Amino acid sequence: VQLQASGGGLVQAGGSLRLTCLASGGVFSSFTMAWYRQSPGNQREWVGGMSSSGGANYADSVKGRFTISRDNAKNVLSLQMNNLKPEDTAVYYCKAVTRGDIYWGQGTQVTVSS
């Protein structure tokens, strides 16, 4: 399984970005997927996740602003980020879990200016 995250960039506070994670290999519809982020000097933190059945959960810090979705036909996981804040600045990673194995994408940088 390979994961390729994209869509990061520089945005002003209050703006929006949409990240995507393209998966190849395996059966994407069976994957449990998640987004994580890591800012300098901090540990990687969970942003939110989506089960294979489509149920989503979010960290309190992003609830109401971020939305995770998946397109099983296109093998794509998305993260719609609205009302971005400077504290959302981080490298964002997607993660797949399947049959007990864990896979990570390469990360995409999101920078939110104040």
C-alpha positions in Angstrom: 0.0 0.0 0.0 1.3 3.5 -0.9 -0.2 6.7 0.1 0.4 10.1 -1.5 -0.9 13.2 0.2 -1.3 16.5 -1.6 -3.1 19.8 -1.4 -1.1 21.6 1.2 -0.1 25.2 0.9 -0.1 28.7 2.4 -3.4 30.2 3.4 -4.5 33.1 5.5 -6.3 32.6 8.7 -10.0 32.0 8.1 -9.3 30.4 4.7 -9.8 26.9 3.5 -7.7 24.1 2.0 -8.6 20.6 0.9 -6.0 17.8 1.3 -6.3 14.5 -0.6 -4.6 11.2 0.0 -4.4 8.8 -2.9 -4.0 5.2 -2.1 -2.6 2.5 -4.3 -2.4 -1.2 -3.6 -4.7 -3.2 -1.4 -8.5 -2.8 -1.1 -9.0 0.9 -0.2 -12.6 0.4 0.8 -11.5 -1.9 3.6 -9.0 0.5 5.0 -9.4 2.4 8.2 -8.0 5.9 7.3 -6.9 8.8 9.4 -5.2 12.2 9.2 -2.5 13.2 11.5 -0.4 16.4 11.8 2.9 17.4 13.2 4.3 20.8 13.9 7.9 21.6 14.7 8.9 20.5 18.2 5.6 18.6 18.8 4.6 15.0 18.5 2.4 13.9 15.7 -1.2 14.3 16.7 -4.4 12.7 15.4 -6.7 15.0 13.5 -9.5 12.6 12.6 -10.3 9.3 11.1 -12.8 7.4 9.1 -13.7 3.8 9.3 -14.2 1.5 6.3 -18.0 2.0 6.8 -17.7 5.7 6.6 -18.0 6.8 10.2 -15.8 9.8 11.1 -14.4 11.1 14.3 -12.4 14.3 14.9 -10.1 15.8 17.4 -11.8 18.5 19.5 -9.4 21.1 18.1 -10.7 20.6 14.6 -14.3 19.5 15.2 -16.7 21.7 13.3 -14.0 23.1 11.0 -12.6 20.0 9.3 -14.4 17.3 7.4 -13.1 13.9 6.3 -14.5 12.1 3.4 -13.6 9.1 1.2 -14.2 8.1 -2.4 -13.7 4.4 -2.5 -14.2 4.3 -6.3 -11.2 6.7 -6.7 -9.2 5.4 -3.7 -9.0 8.9 -2.2 -9.3 10.2 1.3 -10.0 13.9 1.7 -9.7 16.4 4.4 -11.6 19.6 3.9 -10.3 22.3 6.3 -12.3 25.5 6.8 -11.8 28.5 9.1 -8.1 27.6 9.4 -6.1 29.0 12.3 -2.4 29.7 12.6 -2.2 26.8 15.1 -3.3 24.4 12.3 0.1 25.0 10.7 1.8 21.6 10.4 2.8 18.8 8.1 -0.3 16.7 7.5 -0.1 12.9 7.0 -2.6 10.3 6.0 -2.5 6.9 7.5 -4.1 3.6 6.5 -4.6 0.6 8.6 -5.5 -2.7 7.0 -5.2 -6.2 8.3 -3.1 -4.9 11.2 -0.6 -3.2 9.0 0.0 0.5 9.2 1.0 2.7 6.2 1.8 6.4 6.1 1.9 9.0 3.4 4.8 11.3 2.9 3.1 14.4 4.4 2.0 17.7 2.9 2.8 21.1 4.5 0.0 23.4 5.6 0.9 26.9 6.7 -1.7 29.3 8.0 -0.7 33.0 8.3 -2.2 35.3 10.8 
